[in-house]
Amino acid sequence: MKYTSPRGTRDILPEESFVWRQTVNKIINILENYNFSEIQTPIFESADLFQRAVGDTTDIVEKEMYIFKDKGERMMALRPEGTASVVRAYLQNYTHFQKKKVTKLFYNGPMFRYERPQTGRYRQFHQIGVEAIGSSSPFLDAETMVMGTQIFQELGLKDVNIAIHSVGCDVCRPVIKEKIKSYVESILPNLCEDCVSRYERNPLRILDCKNPNCQTFFAGMPDMNSALCKECNDHFLGVINHLEESEIKYNVDSHLVRGLDYYTKTVFEIRSDLLGAQNAICGGGRYDNLIAELGGRKTPAFGFAIGIDRLYMVLNELGLTKEIQKQTKFLIIGLGVKGQEIAFKTVLILRKRSISAEMFYKDNSINDGLKEALLLKVQYAVIIGEDEIDAQSYTVKNLKEKKQFTVNSLEELISIDN
Ligand code: HAM
């Protein structure tokens, strides 16, 4: 094959696309019930925006951004995530948003990261993300996570469990970092190259190392919770309390750090065992400094993003995608020139009456038409042969029940099952 899709990207074929759209629509319904409104931002932005927002020492910025110079010599990046763009849009359109105390936005679209492709990890992948800007209340953290849980439960994922933790704030983060550094110092010679480089540059990220050898040395890592300042600790306890009130299952994962540097206080992930190594289907948290870092007033915010490619994989593993299939109701098979003409008129009328219908374009074989009907998984094959033309009737085959009957008018055909 001369041309194939770029490594790490894929074509989403019709069956998956159909399930995908139904799934996204269901999610959006829930988001709108929680008062989130859609925002659409460009797929590329100034590279500097992501460097600033996501963090210079993160893998995303250091290794994974698709960066290019445009014809005006500006450094651009394909967006690796949505939060930075939404915050940029929030600040740029501030007069539009400023009257509301809390602005709740969602977005849906492709993101790009130059990662090593593997199951569930792509270079172009899709997220639905939410950003709730303007409140530091632990109710907002809890409510947004409850919404995430509700999304997965309504899609049929029964056992949703939130891994949650607090990464502290400007006051206690340095203490946490120092605690980790002083523990890691003694084990550093045993750790991988990435850990060594993170030791100076971003020690919290050492906790995120997936190298099995490094993991064996992490057992005695200090508990970050004990280093949280009073405000962060109270906030964390508040969030957990509200999750419990909402009967949400969670576990405190004191090694949870996220791949983006803008988080403060709460961070969380929702994972699925069905996914293997890349097991996070949703991740997010609070980012109370980002808006000020990008030039706005200090404004607290909380958000998350769901990976739709991974969500689809989970739904598929659970057999839930089989239930969501597109179905065309009729395939109209017309024999000869006259039969084809009637078939053509019939499908047009059916579609105008909002009934899904397809025409079989070959005019000389009922058998081929019926085979096509099975492939298309239509409910009914409708035959218009010589006898039907003479009698102005339609022979209808119910393919599921394997029954055949005759209807004597178009109105009768239209009213089948209606
Ligand atoms: P993230 O954890 O980097 O967070 O991505 C969120 C989700 O996107 C992941 O849990 C995963 O399902 C999916 N995902 C990430 N990378 C890939 C990939 N290479 N292939 C397939 N799926 C992937 C963020 O992006 C934050 N902006 C979330 C957020 C919003 N935090 C606050 N607000």
Residues whose N, C-alpha, C, O or C-beta is under 5 A from the ligand:
A	BS01	HAM	E81 G82 T83 R113 E115 G120 R121 Y122 F125 G129 V130 A280 I281 C282 G283 G284 G285 G303 F304 A305 I306 G307 D309 R310
